[in-house]
């Protein structure tokens, strides 16, 4: 009992000791590979969709032309609205989920039905994400 109270007393009385223990816990922490992978995928989707541009330039959300709302700048590749990059982030995330599902389908070699369903779902998500991103990109070149 005495050693426990002396440890508690030492940790509360010495701020340096407390900071050293906290620093050591932070330095030796080992997050799981799933957490690291999720952070890397989220950061790459954020960068690829133009999140840094949105933070630095602070563009408008969307634009009213008098007859419809636009969420992308037509005829321009060097500007974007916030809503356009949000849609692109969503479509990239769908594509990444599709890639993960196709990868997971290889783990079910002895259950062909489940592997086929995962592969088909992943391929459909990848294809849908590709079509949606191309639709937004080609919307910039439409006339009228």
MINUZA-387404 format. One record per atom (N, C-alpha, C): residue number from 1; residue in three letters; atom name; x, y, z. Coordinates in Angstrom, 3 decimals, padded with zeros to 6 digits. Example, Ala and Ser with C-alpha at 12.3 -4.5 7.8 and 13.67 -1.06 7.14 Angstrom:
BEGIN
pos	code	site	c1	c2	c3
1	ALA	N	013.190	-005.690	007.800 $
1	ALA	CA	012.300	-004.500	007.800 $
1	ALA	C	013.200	-003.300	007.800 $
2	SER	N	012.850	-002.250	007.080 $
2	SER	CA	013.670	-001.060	007.140 $
2	SER	C	012.900	000.030	007.870 $
END
This chain:
BEGIN
pos	code	site	c1	c2	c3
1	UNK	N	000.819	-001.185	000.000 $
1	UNK	CA	000.000	000.000	000.000 $
1	UNK	C	000.868	001.256	000.000 $
2	UNK	N	002.004	001.162	000.698 $
2	UNK	CA	002.867	002.332	000.804 $
2	UNK	C	003.474	002.692	-000.551 $
3	UNK	N	003.842	001.687	-001.346 $
3	UNK	CA	004.444	001.975	-002.649 $
3	UNK	C	003.420	002.604	-003.594 $
4	UNK	N	002.167	002.194	-003.469 $
4	UNK	CA	001.128	002.773	-004.302 $
4	UNK	C	000.912	004.246	-003.977 $
5	UNK	N	000.861	004.574	-002.698 $
5	UNK	CA	000.667	005.975	-002.322 $
5	UNK	C	001.883	006.816	-002.677 $
6	UNK	N	003.069	006.256	-002.569 $
6	UNK	CA	004.260	007.027	-002.934 $
6	UNK	C	004.306	007.275	-004.439 $
7	UNK	N	003.843	006.305	-005.236 $
7	UNK	CA	003.792	006.522	-006.682 $
7	UNK	C	002.777	007.590	-007.047 $
8	UNK	N	001.623	007.543	-006.415 $
8	UNK	CA	000.585	008.543	-006.682 $
8	UNK	C	001.069	009.918	-006.242 $
9	UNK	N	001.692	009.973	-005.088 $
9	UNK	CA	002.203	011.241	-004.574 $
9	UNK	C	003.281	011.807	-005.497 $
10	UNK	N	004.180	010.940	-005.964 $
10	UNK	CA	005.246	011.383	-006.851 $
10	UNK	C	004.687	011.868	-008.178 $
11	UNK	N	003.660	011.162	-008.713 $
11	UNK	CA	003.110	011.574	-010.005 $
11	UNK	C	002.354	012.888	-009.910 $
12	UNK	N	001.710	013.150	-008.779 $
12	UNK	CA	000.986	014.412	-008.631 $
12	UNK	C	001.900	015.562	-008.229 $
13	UNK	N	002.958	015.269	-007.512 $
13	UNK	CA	003.817	016.343	-007.028 $
13	UNK	C	004.823	016.804	-008.076 $
14	UNK	N	005.153	015.957	-008.990 $
14	UNK	CA	006.181	016.300	-009.969 $
14	UNK	C	005.564	016.420	-011.357 $
15	UNK	N	005.488	017.626	-011.861 $
15	UNK	CA	004.950	017.847	-013.198 $
15	UNK	C	005.884	017.282	-014.270 $
16	UNK	N	007.179	017.360	-014.018 $
16	UNK	CA	008.150	016.818	-014.966 $
16	UNK	C	008.009	015.313	-015.121 $
17	UNK	N	007.785	014.630	-014.003 $
17	UNK	CA	007.585	013.187	-014.044 $
17	UNK	C	006.332	012.837	-014.843 $
18	UNK	N	005.273	013.572	-014.604 $
18	UNK	CA	004.016	013.349	-015.319 $
18	UNK	C	004.192	013.585	-016.821 $
19	UNK	N	004.885	014.658	-017.190 $
19	UNK	CA	005.114	014.964	-018.604 $
19	UNK	C	005.991	013.891	-019.258 $
20	UNK	N	006.977	013.400	-018.517 $
20	UNK	CA	007.850	012.368	-019.056 $
20	UNK	C	007.068	011.075	-019.312 $
21	UNK	N	006.223	010.692	-018.379 $
21	UNK	CA	005.416	009.480	-018.555 $
21	UNK	C	004.438	009.644	-019.723 $
22	UNK	N	003.813	010.818	-019.824 $
22	UNK	CA	002.883	011.061	-020.921 $
22	UNK	C	003.604	011.028	-022.259 $
23	UNK	N	004.764	011.660	-022.332 $
23	UNK	CA	005.551	011.659	-023.558 $
23	UNK	C	005.941	010.229	-023.944 $
24	UNK	N	006.352	009.439	-022.985 $
24	UNK	CA	006.759	008.064	-023.269 $
24	UNK	C	005.579	007.228	-023.776 $
25	UNK	N	004.386	007.450	-023.225 $
25	UNK	CA	003.208	006.732	-023.694 $
25	UNK	C	002.865	007.119	-025.139 $
26	UNK	N	003.007	008.399	-025.476 $
26	UNK	CA	002.720	008.855	-026.833 $
26	UNK	C	003.737	008.300	-027.819 $
27	UNK	N	005.009	008.313	-027.443 $
27	UNK	CA	006.068	007.847	-028.338 $
27	UNK	C	005.971	006.349	-028.589 $
28	UNK	N	005.615	005.584	-027.580 $
28	UNK	CA	005.583	004.128	-027.727 $
28	UNK	C	004.218	003.596	-028.170 $
29	UNK	N	003.263	004.470	-028.419 $
29	UNK	CA	001.941	004.013	-028.862 $
29	UNK	C	002.044	003.410	-030.259 $
30	UNK	N	001.351	002.322	-030.471 $
30	UNK	CA	001.360	001.650	-031.771 $
30	UNK	C	-000.071	001.493	-032.262 $
31	UNK	N	-000.519	002.383	-033.147 $
31	UNK	CA	-001.878	002.231	-033.676 $
31	UNK	C	-001.954	001.035	-034.612 $
32	UNK	N	-003.149	000.537	-034.804 $
32	UNK	CA	-003.311	-000.640	-035.651 $
32	UNK	C	-003.135	-000.261	-037.124 $
33	UNK	N	-002.870	-001.254	-037.934 $
33	UNK	CA	-002.691	-001.019	-039.372 $
33	UNK	C	-003.978	-000.532	-040.017 $
34	UNK	N	-005.124	-000.936	-039.481 $
34	UNK	CA	-006.402	-000.477	-040.022 $
34	UNK	C	-006.560	001.032	-039.843 $
35	UNK	N	-006.183	001.539	-038.675 $
35	UNK	CA	-006.279	002.972	-038.408 $
35	UNK	C	-005.316	003.750	-039.304 $
36	UNK	N	-004.097	003.265	-039.430 $
36	UNK	CA	-003.112	003.935	-040.281 $
36	UNK	C	-003.567	003.935	-041.733 $
37	UNK	N	-004.088	002.818	-042.209 $
37	UNK	CA	-004.570	002.729	-043.579 $
37	UNK	C	-005.737	003.666	-043.820 $
38	UNK	N	-006.670	003.724	-042.883 $
38	UNK	CA	-007.824	004.620	-043.030 $
38	UNK	C	-007.383	006.080	-043.068 $
39	UNK	N	-006.409	006.445	-042.250 $
39	UNK	CA	-005.919	007.826	-042.240 $
39	UNK	C	-005.224	008.161	-043.548 $
40	UNK	N	-004.417	007.243	-044.068 $
40	UNK	CA	-003.714	007.488	-045.331 $
40	UNK	C	-004.699	007.599	-046.492 $
41	UNK	N	-005.701	006.728	-046.546 $
41	UNK	CA	-006.700	006.796	-047.614 $
41	UNK	C	-007.504	008.081	-047.520 $
42	UNK	N	-007.922	008.470	-046.316 $
42	UNK	CA	-008.694	009.706	-046.156 $
42	UNK	C	-007.860	010.931	-046.538 $
43	UNK	N	-006.597	010.950	-046.174 $
43	UNK	CA	-005.739	012.080	-046.532 $
43	UNK	C	-005.515	012.163	-048.032 $
44	UNK	N	-005.324	011.018	-048.683 $
44	UNK	CA	-005.113	011.047	-050.130 $
44	UNK	C	-006.382	011.463	-050.868 $
45	UNK	N	-007.541	011.022	-050.407 $
45	UNK	CA	-008.800	011.452	-051.028 $
45	UNK	C	-008.985	012.954	-050.841 $
46	UNK	N	-008.681	013.460	-049.654 $
46	UNK	CA	-008.792	014.896	-049.387 $
46	UNK	C	-007.879	015.698	-050.302 $
47	UNK	N	-006.633	015.242	-050.475 $
47	UNK	CA	-005.695	015.963	-051.331 $
47	UNK	C	-006.074	015.875	-052.806 $
48	UNK	N	-006.478	014.692	-053.262 $
48	UNK	CA	-006.822	014.521	-054.671 $
48	UNK	C	-008.078	015.279	-055.072 $
49	UNK	N	-009.001	015.465	-054.155 $
49	UNK	CA	-010.257	016.142	-054.485 $
49	UNK	C	-010.157	017.658	-054.360 $
50	UNK	N	-009.027	018.178	-053.938 $
50	UNK	CA	-008.860	019.618	-053.870 $
50	UNK	C	-009.202	020.222	-052.534 $
51	UNK	N	-009.015	019.505	-051.476 $
51	UNK	CA	-009.320	020.010	-050.156 $
51	UNK	C	-008.415	021.150	-049.723 $
52	UNK	N	-007.144	021.108	-050.136 $
52	UNK	CA	-006.215	022.179	-049.784 $
52	UNK	C	-006.632	023.471	-050.480 $
53	UNK	N	-007.074	023.374	-051.735 $
53	UNK	CA	-007.566	024.547	-052.462 $
53	UNK	C	-008.762	025.153	-051.730 $
54	UNK	N	-009.660	024.324	-051.266 $
54	UNK	CA	-010.835	024.823	-050.538 $
54	UNK	C	-010.442	025.528	-049.249 $
55	UNK	N	-009.451	025.014	-048.554 $
55	UNK	CA	-009.032	025.636	-047.303 $
55	UNK	C	-008.312	026.966	-047.538 $
56	UNK	N	-007.499	027.034	-048.581 $
56	UNK	CA	-006.717	028.241	-048.816 $
56	UNK	C	-007.511	029.335	-049.532 $
57	UNK	N	-008.280	028.969	-050.540 $
57	UNK	CA	-008.982	029.961	-051.352 $
57	UNK	C	-010.362	030.310	-050.822 $
58	UNK	N	-010.986	029.431	-050.083 $
58	UNK	CA	-012.334	029.593	-049.548 $
58	UNK	C	-013.329	029.994	-050.649 $
59	UNK	N	-013.527	029.120	-051.646 $
59	UNK	CA	-014.447	029.447	-052.741 $
59	UNK	C	-015.907	029.354	-052.298 $
60	UNK	N	-016.815	029.795	-053.190 $
60	UNK	CA	-018.246	029.728	-052.901 $
60	UNK	C	-018.719	028.277	-052.920 $
61	UNK	N	-019.876	028.038	-052.286 $
61	UNK	CA	-020.424	026.688	-052.238 $
61	UNK	C	-020.951	026.270	-053.612 $
62	UNK	N	-021.821	027.095	-054.214 $
62	UNK	CA	-022.319	026.866	-055.560 $
62	UNK	C	-022.747	028.198	-056.153 $
63	UNK	N	-023.245	028.180	-057.410 $
63	UNK	CA	-023.509	029.417	-058.117 $
63	UNK	C	-024.849	029.314	-058.823 $
64	UNK	N	-025.676	030.367	-058.713 $
64	UNK	CA	-026.982	030.424	-059.363 $
64	UNK	C	-026.847	031.180	-060.674 $
65	UNK	N	-027.203	030.540	-061.793 $
65	UNK	CA	-027.044	031.173	-063.109 $
65	UNK	C	-028.301	031.877	-063.568 $
66	UNK	N	-029.365	031.817	-062.834 $
66	UNK	CA	-030.626	032.416	-063.247 $
66	UNK	C	-031.666	031.369	-063.576 $
67	UNK	N	-031.199	030.213	-064.026 $
67	UNK	CA	-032.130	029.129	-064.336 $
67	UNK	C	-031.789	027.821	-063.637 $
68	UNK	N	-030.536	027.673	-063.194 $
68	UNK	CA	-030.154	026.453	-062.479 $
68	UNK	C	-028.937	026.735	-061.602 $
69	UNK	N	-028.692	025.821	-060.673 $
69	UNK	CA	-027.517	025.908	-059.821 $
69	UNK	C	-026.363	025.176	-060.496 $
70	UNK	N	-025.168	025.739	-060.411 $
70	UNK	CA	-023.958	025.073	-060.878 $
70	UNK	C	-023.088	024.759	-059.670 $
71	UNK	N	-022.531	023.566	-059.633 $
71	UNK	CA	-021.600	023.239	-058.570 $
71	UNK	C	-020.196	023.082	-059.125 $
72	UNK	N	-019.971	023.427	-060.387 $
72	UNK	CA	-018.647	023.432	-060.983 $
72	UNK	C	-018.539	024.639	-061.910 $
73	UNK	N	-017.341	025.112	-062.120 $
73	UNK	CA	-017.097	026.211	-063.044 $
73	UNK	C	-017.061	025.652	-064.461 $
74	UNK	N	-018.019	026.009	-065.317 $
74	UNK	CA	-017.932	025.525	-066.684 $
74	UNK	C	-016.809	026.241	-067.442 $
75	UNK	N	-016.168	025.534	-068.335 $
75	UNK	CA	-015.108	026.039	-069.217 $
75	UNK	C	-013.852	026.469	-068.458 $
76	UNK	N	-013.638	025.984	-067.264 $
76	UNK	CA	-012.460	026.372	-066.508 $
76	UNK	C	-011.948	025.173	-065.706 $
77	UNK	N	-010.660	024.931	-065.786 $
77	UNK	CA	-010.077	023.816	-065.033 $
77	UNK	C	-009.290	024.278	-063.816 $
78	UNK	N	-009.099	025.583	-063.655 $
78	UNK	CA	-008.269	026.048	-062.551 $
78	UNK	C	-009.072	026.633	-061.394 $
79	UNK	N	-010.390	026.489	-061.410 $
79	UNK	CA	-011.219	026.964	-060.312 $
79	UNK	C	-012.248	025.897	-059.981 $
80	UNK	N	-012.742	025.925	-058.758 $
80	UNK	CA	-013.754	024.956	-058.358 $
80	UNK	C	-014.588	025.516	-057.221 $
81	UNK	N	-015.780	024.974	-057.070 $
81	UNK	CA	-016.627	025.285	-055.936 $
81	UNK	C	-016.411	024.227	-054.862 $
82	UNK	N	-016.846	024.514	-053.651 $
82	UNK	CA	-016.700	023.561	-052.551 $
82	UNK	C	-017.538	022.312	-052.811 $
83	UNK	N	-018.743	022.503	-053.342 $
83	UNK	CA	-019.629	021.373	-053.570 $
83	UNK	C	-019.053	020.389	-054.591 $
84	UNK	N	-018.331	020.909	-055.583 $
84	UNK	CA	-017.704	020.024	-056.563 $
84	UNK	C	-016.675	019.122	-055.894 $
85	UNK	N	-015.837	019.685	-055.047 $
85	UNK	CA	-014.830	018.848	-054.404 $
85	UNK	C	-015.451	017.893	-053.386 $
86	UNK	N	-016.559	018.278	-052.770 $
86	UNK	CA	-017.243	017.353	-051.855 $
86	UNK	C	-017.776	016.151	-052.638 $
87	UNK	N	-018.397	016.416	-053.798 $
87	UNK	CA	-018.882	015.309	-054.629 $
87	UNK	C	-017.728	014.420	-055.086 $
88	UNK	N	-016.630	015.029	-055.487 $
88	UNK	CA	-015.478	014.241	-055.935 $
88	UNK	C	-014.913	013.414	-054.781 $
89	UNK	N	-014.884	013.973	-053.575 $
89	UNK	CA	-014.417	013.197	-052.414 $
89	UNK	C	-015.311	011.986	-052.174 $
90	UNK	N	-016.616	012.178	-052.316 $
90	UNK	CA	-017.554	011.067	-052.127 $
90	UNK	C	-017.334	009.994	-053.193 $
91	UNK	N	-017.152	010.416	-054.438 $
91	UNK	CA	-016.953	009.435	-055.517 $
91	UNK	C	-015.619	008.713	-055.361 $
92	UNK	N	-014.566	009.416	-054.954 $
92	UNK	CA	-013.280	008.757	-054.706 $
92	UNK	C	-013.398	007.765	-053.548 $
93	UNK	N	-014.157	008.123	-052.527 $
93	UNK	CA	-014.349	007.202	-051.394 $
93	UNK	C	-015.090	005.951	-051.847 $
94	UNK	N	-016.095	006.121	-052.721 $
94	UNK	CA	-016.788	004.940	-053.267 $
94	UNK	C	-015.829	004.057	-054.052 $
95	UNK	N	-014.958	004.670	-054.836 $
95	UNK	CA	-013.961	003.893	-055.573 $
95	UNK	C	-012.999	003.160	-054.650 $
96	UNK	N	-012.578	003.824	-053.575 $
96	UNK	CA	-011.679	003.172	-052.618 $
96	UNK	C	-012.372	002.013	-051.911 $
97	UNK	N	-013.647	002.182	-051.576 $
97	UNK	CA	-014.405	001.083	-050.967 $
97	UNK	C	-014.538	-000.071	-051.958 $
98	UNK	N	-014.758	000.255	-053.223 $
98	UNK	CA	-014.817	-000.785	-054.251 $
98	UNK	C	-013.507	-001.554	-054.371 $
99	UNK	N	-012.391	-000.835	-054.313 $
99	UNK	CA	-011.095	-001.513	-054.358 $
99	UNK	C	-010.893	-002.414	-053.145 $
100	UNK	N	-011.305	-001.942	-051.972 $
100	UNK	CA	-011.184	-002.770	-050.770 $
100	UNK	C	-012.070	-004.013	-050.847 $
101	UNK	N	-013.272	-003.861	-051.424 $
101	UNK	CA	-014.151	-005.027	-051.560 $
101	UNK	C	-013.588	-006.051	-052.540 $
102	UNK	N	-012.999	-005.582	-053.639 $
102	UNK	CA	-012.403	-006.542	-054.574 $
102	UNK	C	-011.202	-007.242	-053.943 $
103	UNK	N	-010.455	-006.528	-053.108 $
103	UNK	CA	-009.349	-007.165	-052.403 $
103	UNK	C	-009.868	-008.201	-051.400 $
104	UNK	N	-010.934	-007.860	-050.685 $
104	UNK	CA	-011.497	-008.791	-049.710 $
104	UNK	C	-012.063	-010.041	-050.381 $
105	UNK	N	-012.485	-009.916	-051.630 $
105	UNK	CA	-013.059	-011.089	-052.314 $
105	UNK	C	-012.019	-012.182	-052.539 $
106	UNK	N	-010.735	-011.827	-052.566 $
106	UNK	CA	-009.705	-012.853	-052.758 $
106	UNK	C	-009.514	-013.722	-051.523 $
107	UNK	N	-010.006	-013.285	-050.389 $
107	UNK	CA	-009.842	-014.055	-049.149 $
107	UNK	C	-010.877	-015.169	-049.006 $
108	UNK	N	-011.872	-015.199	-049.889 $
108	UNK	CA	-012.944	-016.187	-049.788 $
108	UNK	C	-012.875	-017.184	-050.945 $
109	UNK	N	-011.730	-017.798	-051.147 $
109	UNK	CA	-011.553	-018.740	-052.252 $
109	UNK	C	-012.387	-020.005	-052.041 $
110	UNK	N	-012.622	-020.395	-050.806 $
110	UNK	CA	-013.383	-021.609	-050.536 $
110	UNK	C	-014.875	-021.360	-050.389 $
111	UNK	N	-015.282	-020.101	-050.505 $
111	UNK	CA	-016.701	-019.742	-050.544 $
111	UNK	C	-016.926	-018.925	-051.814 $
112	UNK	N	-017.071	-019.587	-052.954 $
112	UNK	CA	-017.106	-018.872	-054.230 $
112	UNK	C	-018.277	-017.909	-054.367 $
113	UNK	N	-019.410	-018.226	-053.764 $
113	UNK	CA	-020.564	-017.326	-053.883 $
113	UNK	C	-020.280	-015.991	-053.206 $
114	UNK	N	-019.728	-016.031	-052.002 $
114	UNK	CA	-019.416	-014.798	-051.298 $
114	UNK	C	-018.305	-014.027	-052.002 $
115	UNK	N	-017.318	-014.738	-052.511 $
115	UNK	CA	-016.239	-014.071	-053.248 $
115	UNK	C	-016.777	-013.392	-054.502 $
116	UNK	N	-017.676	-014.051	-055.211 $
116	UNK	CA	-018.246	-013.480	-056.421 $
116	UNK	C	-019.090	-012.242	-056.104 $
117	UNK	N	-019.867	-012.293	-055.030 $
117	UNK	CA	-020.694	-011.140	-054.645 $
117	UNK	C	-019.810	-009.952	-054.268 $
118	UNK	N	-018.755	-010.193	-053.489 $
118	UNK	CA	-017.848	-009.107	-053.118 $
118	UNK	C	-017.131	-008.536	-054.340 $
119	UNK	N	-016.700	-009.412	-055.235 $
119	UNK	CA	-016.012	-008.954	-056.444 $
119	UNK	C	-016.941	-008.136	-057.327 $
120	UNK	N	-018.150	-008.594	-057.511 $
120	UNK	CA	-019.111	-007.880	-058.340 $
120	UNK	C	-019.503	-006.535	-057.721 $
121	UNK	N	-019.726	-006.515	-056.419 $
121	UNK	CA	-020.062	-005.260	-055.739 $
121	UNK	C	-018.909	-004.265	-055.816 $
122	UNK	N	-017.702	-004.745	-055.590 $
122	UNK	CA	-016.533	-003.867	-055.688 $
122	UNK	C	-016.336	-003.317	-057.086 $
123	UNK	N	-016.493	-004.175	-058.092 $
123	UNK	CA	-016.339	-003.717	-059.473 $
123	UNK	C	-017.420	-002.702	-059.840 $
124	UNK	N	-018.645	-002.908	-059.377 $
124	UNK	CA	-019.717	-001.949	-059.649 $
124	UNK	C	-019.451	-000.606	-058.973 $
125	UNK	N	-018.937	-000.625	-057.750 $
125	UNK	CA	-018.610	000.629	-057.069 $
125	UNK	C	-017.482	001.380	-057.783 $
126	UNK	N	-016.471	000.654	-058.221 $
126	UNK	CA	-015.373	001.288	-058.960 $
126	UNK	C	-015.890	001.890	-060.259 $
127	UNK	N	-016.710	001.149	-060.988 $
127	UNK	CA	-017.249	001.639	-062.252 $
127	UNK	C	-018.164	002.846	-062.028 $
128	UNK	N	-019.015	002.797	-061.015 $
128	UNK	CA	-019.915	003.924	-060.726 $
128	UNK	C	-019.115	005.167	-060.333 $
129	UNK	N	-018.076	004.991	-059.529 $
129	UNK	CA	-017.248	006.140	-059.136 $
129	UNK	C	-016.554	006.736	-060.348 $
130	UNK	N	-016.055	005.892	-061.237 $
130	UNK	CA	-015.384	006.380	-062.440 $
130	UNK	C	-016.353	007.163	-063.329 $
131	UNK	N	-017.537	006.629	-063.539 $
131	UNK	CA	-018.536	007.303	-064.382 $
131	UNK	C	-018.933	008.643	-063.768 $
132	UNK	N	-019.145	008.687	-062.476 $
132	UNK	CA	-019.554	009.936	-061.819 $
132	UNK	C	-018.454	010.997	-061.874 $
133	UNK	N	-017.212	010.605	-061.649 $
133	UNK	CA	-016.108	011.564	-061.730 $
133	UNK	C	-015.958	012.081	-063.152 $
134	UNK	N	-016.071	011.203	-064.132 $
134	UNK	CA	-015.989	011.635	-065.531 $
134	UNK	C	-017.155	012.555	-065.887 $
135	UNK	N	-018.332	012.295	-065.354 $
135	UNK	CA	-019.490	013.141	-065.620 $
135	UNK	C	-019.264	014.553	-065.088 $
136	UNK	N	-018.730	014.652	-063.875 $
136	UNK	CA	-018.439	015.977	-063.308 $
136	UNK	C	-017.346	016.673	-064.110 $
137	UNK	N	-016.315	015.935	-064.494 $
137	UNK	CA	-015.232	016.530	-065.265 $
137	UNK	C	-015.702	016.965	-066.649 $
138	UNK	N	-016.474	016.148	-067.322 $
138	UNK	CA	-016.942	016.499	-068.657 $
138	UNK	C	-018.022	017.584	-068.608 $
139	UNK	N	-018.656	017.790	-067.462 $
139	UNK	CA	-019.613	018.872	-067.317 $
139	UNK	C	-018.964	020.235	-067.486 $
140	UNK	N	-017.684	020.304	-067.286 $
140	UNK	CA	-016.968	021.556	-067.468 $
140	UNK	C	-016.888	021.951	-068.935 $
141	UNK	N	-016.995	021.004	-069.856 $
141	UNK	CA	-016.819	021.300	-071.278 $
141	UNK	C	-018.132	021.337	-072.046 $
142	UNK	N	-019.242	021.150	-071.351 $
142	UNK	CA	-020.540	021.196	-072.041 $
142	UNK	C	-020.887	022.610	-072.453 $
143	UNK	N	-021.501	022.723	-073.592 $
143	UNK	CA	-021.966	024.031	-074.080 $
143	UNK	C	-023.441	024.167	-073.770 $
144	UNK	N	-023.824	025.352	-073.336 $
144	UNK	CA	-025.246	025.637	-073.158 $
144	UNK	C	-025.810	025.216	-071.915 $
END
